[in-house]
Amino acid sequence: MSVEVQTSTENSPTMSSEANCTPLSIHRFEDLNDKFKEKLNEALNERDEMWRKHEKEQIAYVQQQTSQMLARLHNEIERLVNKNRDLERCLHIGNIADPEEIEELESKVETLQKQNKTMKKDLSASEDRNKALAKTLEETARVYKDQVFEHENKIRQLTHELDQRTLSMTQLSTQIRNYKLREAMAQAQQRRRASCIDPPSTTTSVTLPSPVKPKAFRLFGAAQSLDNSRNKASEERGLKAPTVSSVQKLPYIGSPRRTDNYNSIEKPVPSMVRSMSAGIPPTKPHLLHALRNAHHLTTSSSFDSNS
């Protein structure tokens, strides 16, 4: 019985290339065992040799790295020793300072202390000045507040006085206009009566005294003196002087005849009454009420005269 065996690198990676490529021709089982034993021993020897080489290379690499590390450590130790030596020398020898440097530092310290004192004095002076200014500001503000309060009171008082004077001026103006209207109506009535009493052939005409135009501040005294003079003149002519009530109650004044053209009475215009309120603020209700009353009086008197 013959057996042919072919080995490959896949089944036995440790065998040599020559043994892997050579076919084996074994005719007996004993020969096969001997051959396998030889090949196995060769493979084991080769493997051991490879492991020995690998281990030697590892040992050489480790020894090389260790030697390099030791060299670096020795260099570092030497550097540190030198540095320590320098530091010890500076510690024992370099503590003695230079006298010039000491004097320079002392002069700098003195200069800084002087500057500090000067700045403290300036700071205290600035604080005192700020306190004085704050006190002056408070006093000035208080004085100005008092002045503003006084001015406000004065403005309020003057405004009240202005309102009162405006109201009194409006009332006096209304009374003056009513007085002028009554005077004109009384004069027209007297002319009408005089024209009715005198014969039409005669050309004599009765001249009545012209009414005096009283001023506002002499209204009542002037009106009283005017009434007295009119009463005296009417008593001398034998005529009865019309009173205020009779003038207001006259239903009609004037005549449609052509000869009574002189008896025409100038009627008050409402716009003239409204002109008296020029300069009066519209926000004063009592002034507007007084103006409305004056306008109502003049309108009613003109209506009575027309009727």
C-alpha positions in Angstrom: 0.0 0.0 0.0 1.4 3.3 -1.1 0.2 6.7 0.2 1.0 10.0 -1.5 0.7 13.0 0.8 1.0 16.6 -0.3 1.5 19.2 2.4 0.6 22.9 2.0 1.4 26.1 3.9 -2.2 26.4 5.1 -2.1 23.2 7.2 1.5 23.6 8.5 2.7 27.2 8.5 5.9 26.4 10.4 7.3 24.1 7.8 9.9 25.2 5.3 9.0 26.0 1.7 11.0 23.1 0.4 9.3 20.5 2.6 5.9 22.0 1.7 6.4 21.7 -2.0 7.9 18.1 -2.0 5.4 15.3 -2.3 5.9 12.4 0.0 5.8 8.9 -1.2 5.3 6.5 1.6 4.8 2.8 1.0 4.6 1.8 4.7 2.8 3.1 7.8 6.0 3.1 9.8 7.8 5.2 7.2 4.9 7.7 7.4 5.3 8.1 11.1 9.0 8.6 10.9 8.6 11.2 8.2 6.0 13.1 10.2 8.1 13.0 13.3 11.0 14.5 11.4 9.0 17.2 9.8 7.3 18.0 13.2 10.7 18.2 14.9 12.0 20.5 12.1 8.9 22.7 12.4 9.2 22.9 16.2 12.9 23.8 15.9 12.1 26.5 13.4 9.4 27.9 15.6 11.7 27.9 18.6 14.3 29.7 16.6 11.9 32.3 15.5 10.7 32.9 19.0 14.3 33.2 20.2 15.0 35.8 17.5 11.8 37.7 18.4 12.6 37.6 22.1 16.1 38.8 21.4 14.8 41.7 19.3 12.4 42.6 22.1 15.1 42.5 24.7 17.4 44.6 22.5 14.6 47.2 22.0 13.9 47.4 25.7 17.5 47.7 26.5 17.9 50.5 23.9 14.8 52.4 25.2 16.1 52.0 28.8 19.5 53.3 28.0 18.0 56.3 26.2 15.7 57.0 29.2 18.6 56.7 31.6 20.6 59.1 29.5 17.8 61.6 29.5 17.3 61.2 33.2 21.0 61.8 33.8 20.9 64.9 31.7 17.8 66.2 33.6 19.5 65.4 36.9 22.6 67.3 35.9 20.5 70.3 34.8 18.6 70.3 38.1 21.8 70.0 40.0 23.3 73.0 38.2 20.1 75.0 38.8 20.1 74.1 42.4 23.7 75.2 42.7 22.9 78.5 41.1 19.9 79.1 43.4 22.0 78.3 46.5 24.6 80.7 45.4 22.0 83.4 44.8 20.4 82.6 48.2 23.6 82.9 50.1 25.4 85.6 48.1 22.6 87.7 46.5 20.7 88.8 49.6 23.0 91.8 50.2 21.3 94.7 48.4 23.1 97.6 46.7 23.1 100.8 48.9 22.3 103.0 45.8 19.2 100.9 45.1 18.1 101.2 48.8 18.5 105.0 48.7 16.6 105.2 45.4 13.7 103.1 46.9 13.6 105.2 50.0 13.4 108.4 48.0 10.6 106.9 45.9 8.7 106.0 49.1 9.1 109.5 50.5 7.9 111.0 47.2 4.8 108.8 47.2 4.0 109.6 50.8 4.2 113.3 50.0 1.9 112.8 47.0 -0.5 110.9 49.2 -0.6 113.7 51.8 -1.2 116.3 49.1 -4.0 114.3 47.5 -5.6 113.8 51.0 -5.6 117.6 51.5 -7.1 118.2 48.0 -9.8 115.6 48.7 -10.7 117.2 52.0 -10.8 120.7 50.4 -13.0 119.3 47.6 -15.4 117.7 50.1 -15.7 121.0 52.0 -16.4 122.9 48.8 -19.0 120.3 47.7 -20.7 120.6 51.1 -20.7 124.5 50.8 -22.1 124.3 47.3 -24.8 121.9 48.4 -25.8 124.1 51.3 -25.8 127.2 49.0 -27.9 125.2 46.5 -30.4 124.3 49.1 -30.7 127.9 50.4 -31.1 129.2 46.8 -33.7 126.6 46.0 -35.6 127.5 49.2 -35.4 131.2 48.4 -36.6 130.6 44.8 -39.4 128.4 46.0 -40.6 131.2 48.4 -40.4 133.7 45.6 -42.3 131.5 43.3 -45.0 131.0 46.0 -45.2 134.7 46.6 -45.4 135.4 42.9 -48.1 132.8 42.5 -50.1 134.4 45.3 -49.6 137.8 43.8 -50.6 136.5 40.4 -53.7 134.9 41.9 -54.6 138.2 43.8 -54.0 140.3 40.7 -56.1 137.9 38.6 -58.9 138.2 41.1 -58.6 142.0 41.1 -58.6 142.0 37.3 -61.7 139.9 37.2 -63.4 142.2 39.7 -62.4 145.3 37.9 -63.4 143.8 34.5 -66.8 143.0 36.0 -67.2 146.4 37.5 -66.1 148.0 34.2 -68.7 145.9 32.3 -71.4 146.9 34.7 -70.5 150.6 34.6 -70.3 150.5 30.8 -73.8 148.9 30.7 -75.1 151.5 33.1 -73.5 154.3 31.0 -75.2 153.0 27.8 -78.5 152.6 29.6 -78.2 156.1 30.9 -77.4 157.5 27.5 -80.3 155.7 26.1 -82.7 157.1 28.7 -81.3 160.6 28.2 -81.8 160.3 24.5 -85.3 159.0 25.0 -86.1 161.7 27.5 -84.7 164.4 25.1 -86.8 163.1 22.3 -89.9 163.0 24.4 -89.3 166.6 25.5 -88.9 167.7 21.9 -92.0 165.9 20.9 -94.0 167.5 23.7 -92.5 170.9 22.8 -93.5 170.5 19.2 -97.0 169.5 20.2 -97.4 172.6 22.6 -95.9 175.2 20.3 -98.1 176.5 17.4 -97.1 175.2 14.0 -96.9 178.8 12.6 -94.2 179.9 15.0 -90.6 179.0 14.2 -89.3 179.3 17.7 -88.0 176.1 19.1 -87.2 175.2 22.6 -83.6 174.3 23.1 -82.9 171.9 25.8 -79.6 171.7 27.5 -77.3 169.1 26.0 -76.9 166.1 28.3 -73.7 165.9 30.0 -71.7 162.7 29.3 -70.6 161.5 32.7 -67.4 159.5 33.1 -67.4 156.1 34.6 -65.8 157.1 37.9 -68.3 160.0 38.3 -71.4 158.2 37.1 -73.7 158.5 40.0 -72.8 162.1 41.1 -72.9 163.4 37.5 -76.3 161.6 36.9 -77.7 163.2 40.1 -76.5 166.7 39.2 -77.9 166.2 35.7 -81.3 165.2 37.0 -81.4 168.3 39.3 -80.5 170.7 36.5 -83.1 169.1 34.2 -85.8 169.4 36.9 -84.9 173.0 37.4 -85.1 173.7 33.6 -88.4 171.9 33.3 -89.9 173.8 36.2 -88.9 177.1 34.6 -90.6 176.1 31.3 -93.6 174.6 33.1 -92.8 171.2 31.8 -92.5 168.0 33.9 -89.2 166.3 33.7 -89.5 162.6 32.8 -88.3 160.2 35.3 -86.4 157.0 34.7 -89.5 154.8 35.3 -91.6 157.0 32.9 -88.9 156.8 30.3 -88.7 153.0 30.5 -92.6 152.8 30.3 -92.9 154.9 27.2 -94.5 152.7 24.5 -93.4 154.7 21.5 -91.1 157.7 20.9 -91.1 159.7 17.8 -93.7 160.7 15.1 -94.2 159.5 11.6 -94.3 163.2 10.5 -91.4 164.7 8.5 -90.9 167.4 11.1 -89.8 164.8 13.7 -86.7 163.7 11.9 -84.7 165.3 14.7 -86.3 163.0 17.2 -84.7 159.9 15.8 -82.9 158.0 18.5 -79.7 156.1 18.0 -80.5 152.5 19.0 -77.9 150.5 20.7 -76.3 147.8 18.6 -75.9 144.5 20.2 -72.4 144.2 18.8 -71.4 147.4 20.6 -72.5 145.7 23.9 -70.5 142.7 23.0 -67.5 144.9 22.2 -67.4 145.9 25.9 -66.3 142.4 26.7 -63.2 142.6 24.7 -60.2 141.3 26.6 -62.4 139.3 29.0 -61.4 135.6 29.1 -64.3 133.3 28.1 -63.5 131.0 31.0 -65.0 133.5 33.6 -68.7 132.5 33.9 -69.7 135.5 36.2 -68.3 138.0 33.6 -70.2 136.3 30.8 -73.3 136.3 32.9 -73.0 140.0 33.5 -72.5 140.7 29.8 -75.6 138.6 29.0 -77.6 140.6 31.5 -76.4 143.9 30.0 -77.2 142.7 26.5 -80.6 141.6 27.7 -81.3 145.0 29.3 -80.3 146.9 26.1 -82.3 144.5 23.9 -85.4 144.8 26.1 -85.2 148.6 26.2 -84.8 148.8 22.4 -87.7 146.4 22.0 -89.9 148.6 24.2 -88.9 151.7 22.2 -89.8 150.0 18.9 -93.1 148.8 20.3 
